[in-house]
Amino acid sequence: MEKKRPAWTSRYAFILATIGSAVGLGNVWRFPYVMGQNGGAIFLIVYIFLILTICFVPLVAELYFGKMTKKEPVGAFESVNPKLKLLGALNPLTGIFISSFYFVVGGWIIHYLCYHNAGISNHSEYFSTLIQRPVYPCLLTLYFLLICIFFTSRGVNKGIEILNKILMPIFALILIFLVSFSLTLPNAHAGLEYMFKPDFSKLNSQMVLSALGQAFFTLSIGMGALLTYGSYIDDNKSVTKSAYTIIFADTVFAILAGIMIFPAVFSYGLEPNSGAGLVFVTLPKIFSQLPYGNVVSFLFFVLLFCAAATSGISILEPPCATLIEKFKISRKKACLILFGIISLISIPATLSFGLMENFKIFDKTVFDLLDFTTSN
Ligand code: PFF
């Protein structure tokens, strides 16, 4: 007998899970540093323009495609034309690639959740020593992967829905608290100016491309997550309205993440364009100088953890659903297989900063290659 496909318990659960997928490291870790590297406010304007124009249609299309076919990505493409099966397979494959670098960063977050700022004099050296270690970061990556796989293995209602219902409100509350806190810091207005006062001389094609990559990545477009989440919708309401809510929430959260980070960066006279290390080097430097810095630091990394975990499980769901429905295996077995495959790719990605830093493909380390191909 065919097993019944899972379905969301309500439209609210679907929207929350999809916002959870969209709002992730892309908003809190990637958006501020890419914005910092691309001239601040002008990047924000281009990014919002692209989200409202180019990204809206594929977002609705992907959700609707899933809702209409009620299938995982490979089956959905196959139902249009069997020849499109391979195109469909690109979705879960991309998910596996993204997860392999996403979980590396998730592992670093777990470390920073538990660490204590006191006594660290050089934060940059501290971070590079951490990620260069041969075994410890690999364990952190696997640990983060295990947490996400655990919730994925519990299924759509008892796993994905529950995780989002718990973590998303925590994320929103901490974000609002930290934004208010950041705005009270001296010279906070310089950060706001950087974010909202555009310098049109910084506009160039490379930056537009970066903004487009960021927009697709942050909305989780084109990687099967929206399609798979859409396929679990069990009502007849339109997805267009939900898409507006998802886009609105994702953009507001990205802007708030910027307002949380830039005023603090400017307040301490630090550089906003320090790249991927912005939240792991620049912010801890600030936290170490703040009153109650360890509390603020802990809250910030809890926030980052919530963002990463709710997106992490959405990255796992397309390959998981594909394994379950195409190979007719149980969710638990599918999760075990996924754990094996993702570990195999994410370990070299984790070691890209240490043992395997000289192992390059197309002149990029495994981590950079996965990040570049999936976000650009
Ligand atoms: N949107 C997530 C973020 O901004 O971090 C990343 C992501 C999740 C990309 C799910 C793709 C995906 F399928």
Residues whose N, C-alpha, C, O or C-beta is under 5 A from the ligand:
A	BS01	PFF	S21 A22 V23 G24 L25 G26 N27 F217 T218 L219 S220 M223 A225 S311 S314 I315
